[in-house]
Structure formats: C-alpha cells, structure tokens
Amino acid sequence: MENSNTYEVLAIRYATLSNRKASENFIGGDPHEQGSDLDYYIWLARSSSRTFVIDTGFDSGVGARRGRKMSNPPGETLKRLGVDAGDVKDVVITHLHYDHVGNFALFPAATFHLQDDEMAYATGRLMAQKFFSQAYEVDEVVAMVREVYKGRVRFHDGDAELAPGFSLHRITGHTKGLQAVRVRTRAGWMVLASDASHLYANMNEKRPFPIVYDVPKMVAGWATLARLADAPELVVPGHDPLVMRRYPAAGAGLEGIAVRLA
Ligand SMILES: [Zn+2]
C-alpha cells in the first residue's frame, strides 16, 4: 500500500466495442478504414488513507440497448480488488455521458464530484439537439439531479484538490464540463484523461474524436493533459485497448479485466 500522499492507480475494464470505422474515432477519419476498438473503463486510485473511484461505467441495460455488452460488472471487479462499492466515500464523475455514470446506485455512501459546467450543459439548451445529447441518458441526468437535491453532489468550478496528491482539472472540449484527474504516484504525476482523449492517437496524433462540444477546446485540452503529467506516458486515455496491453494485470485472475497503472 502506498503512503497517504501517493496513490496506487488501477484501470478497470468492463466492456469492449469492436468493428469500428476510423471515422468513428477521428473527425475526418476514413469511413472505409477499420478503426481501433474502444474499451470501457472505470478507474480506482487509493492511498493508505483515501479511496477514489473515477466514473461508474454504463448500466448494463442501457449498454445493451446501445449495442454494448458488459463483460465484467465494475462493482464485482472492485470487490475483487478489495473495495466494497457501498463503502466508497468519493466518486469522481468525469462527465455525465452514459458510459461514465451508469451505476452510481452502487455507491450509496459516496459524494459525487462533478463540474458546474457539466450539469449546466447536460440540462441546458444544447440537449435539445441530438448531436450534443446522443451520449447522455436523460434518466441518468435526472437521477443525478435528484442526487443534487439529496446533497450528495459536490460541484467544482475548474481545478480542485480533493486530497494531497489528488486533484480535478476541468478540460472541457468533449463535453462542456469534462474533467480529468491528476494523481501522484510512485512514477510521478499521472493524469487520467477520461474522454479528453479516447485513444492515445487522439492526443498524440492531434486527431479529434467526433463526439465533441468544442473542437478547439478539445485540442487545447491535450496540451493541458501533457502539462499536468510528469511524462507523456503518464497520460492515460479514456477508452484505449492499448492500456490493457501496456500495463500489468492488477492481480492473479484479473488479466484482461484490471491493470495496475502505477
Ligand atoms: Zn466515454
């Protein structure tokens, strides 16, 4: 276990989407060219004193309706990693898209950390247009509004330190209130980009992902991620299958399910 200011960080894969076209991963991508699969993740960061879960994954029913099959329910993987979701006190919601916010009922003791801009965006005028609303589930957005009324959502307006060595950073771009996580590890400052960069190629080849609120802000966000991390390889994208190959399994029997990022 790490000390109280240094975190162990894990990526937990719960689904995969195959048979994609390059045009589904990059604006201007070739619609005839095969594109990378997308993996679906939540993340866990823990020190000797704090445990943070970052995102909650899609609801299996919502996923099925959208043609995405859950392979490993995230709550079960957390349990295998020694974390009871029912006890987790802090859950960071990077943004309210269906694949990041679907299982928050698993976390009855948690405070949800969300950017002001994300709630404003997900409940605002642009949601009347399918281009902007397509990756949100209205029932999940409404459910999060109910959590606000219960006092369980802690809003942030830009950067926020939640504990020594663990902070939130509003990136915007993909959605208006998208936030990334910066966490101190034994390897240095690591950044969990979430959907600020779906794949390594989005940020490294400077090719924006086509589900987007503001393209220039998405592009500027890649520079912010790089600035926040101690080394380029310490920026972890939100949906890249390469993450599962670049890092070791988090334990016996967790091959293909969870990897240790640091
Ligand atoms: Zn996503």
Residues whose N, C-alpha, C, O or C-beta is under 5 A from the ligand:
A	BS01	ZN	D99 D195
